[in-house]
Structures are given as C-alpha cells and as structure tokens.
Amino acid sequence: MVNVSEHELVPDHTLLEDDDEIEEVLDEYNIKRTDLPKIKRTDPAVPDEAETGDVIRVERDSRTTDTAIVYRLVVE
C-alpha cells in the first residue's frame, strides 16, 4: 500500500506538541482553538500519533512566500 503522506505533492503535516507554541499561534491570530480550520483524524496526511483536539502545522510551498504555514485542528 502507498503511504500518501510521503508523496512529493502532499505538504508537511507536523503535530504541535508544545502547549506554549499552540498558545503563541492562537494569540497571534487572536482566536480560540476551536476557531482553527478542521482536519479529520482519518486524513491520510495527518501524523499517526495525532488525536482529536490536537493542532497540526501544515507547511506548503508558495509562489509568493517561499513557504506558507497554516494550522488545523484535528477532529473525529
């Protein structure tokens, strides 16, 4: 079976484990955790150790800025 998360077109998905880092992100955007866009736990790109309620950092290549970083909340 193919591991989709290792495909060259799938952006890097990183689990944020440090609560301070998560709080910095939420403070920067002046939002609550539940205001983040959602990503399903069953999405093949989500790291295996991610659980519902975790925050994922997605780093994509961008034409205008070398790297675009977005955050997603893992949901059921």
Buried (B, 14 or more C-beta within 10 A) or exposed (E): EEEEBEEEEBBBBBBBEEEEEBEEBBEEEEEEBEEBEEBEEEBEBBEEEBEEEBBBBBEEEEEEEEEEBEBBBBBE
